Amino acid sequence: MWVTADGRIRQELRPDGRYEEERDGRPRAYTGRYTVTGDHIDYFDDLGFTATGDVRDGVLYHEHLVLYRESPDPGTAQAMPPLA
């Protein structure tokens, strides 16, 4: 699970190539599929738009968002190795 520092946006990149994004407590605000090439992610939303992201130093830069791997301690986020 990837999450913004303030916890308002949560993004799950599922092993089946699908993603779900929660925004401000609204589950499945965005859903779609994704592909990974190295540290680059291409998103294909179910509504038809596309987006990109890149993982650098364990941080996901997804368009204008900065997301961190959620730590084992609920409610906190930290940089961790990407997509492992």
N, C-alpha and C positions, 0 to 999 in steps of 0.2 A: 504494500500500500504506500502510495506517495501522498504527501500532504504539505500544504503551505504552512509557513511558520505560525500563522495565526489560526490554523485548523479549519478555516472556512471552506477550503476546497480539498477534496480527497479524491484520489484517482487510483483505481485498481486496474492493473494490467494483468489480465488473467492468462494462464498458460495456453488457453485455446485460441489466443490471438484476438480476443475481444477485450474491450475496456468499458468501464463504467465510471462516471464521474459524479460525485456528490457536490452540490454547491449550497452553502448556507443551510445545511441540514436537509436539503431536498434530494433524496436518493434518485439515482439514475437521471440526473438532469441532462447529462449527455451520455450517449452510448454509441458504440461502433466497433470497428475492427482496427487493428494496428499491425504494422510490420516493423521489424528491427533490422538494421544493417549497421553492424559495428555498434557505435554509441549513438546512432541516429534513429529516431522513431518517426514514422509517417502514420498519421491518424486519418481514418476515413469514417466520418460520422454517419450515423444512420439517416440523418436529415440531408446528407449530400455534400456537406462542406468538408474541407480537408484542413489539416494543421500539421505542424512538425514539432519535434522536440529533440534536444541533444542532452546527453548525460556527460557532464564534465566534473571530475573530482567528486563523484558520488552524489551530485546534485542534478536534478532534472530541470532543464530550462525549456519550458513548453510555451511557445509563443511569448506572451508577456508575463507568464507565471514562473515562479521559482518554487519547486517542490523538493521535499526531502523524504528519504525513506523513513517511514514511521519506526520509531525505536520500540523495543520490547516493553517499555514503560508507557502505558496508554496516555495519550494526551500530549506527548512530547515528540519532537521530530529531530532528526540528526542526519548529517551526511553519512552515507554508507555506500559500499560498493554497488555499482549499478546492475540492475536486471539479473541478479544471480539467483 
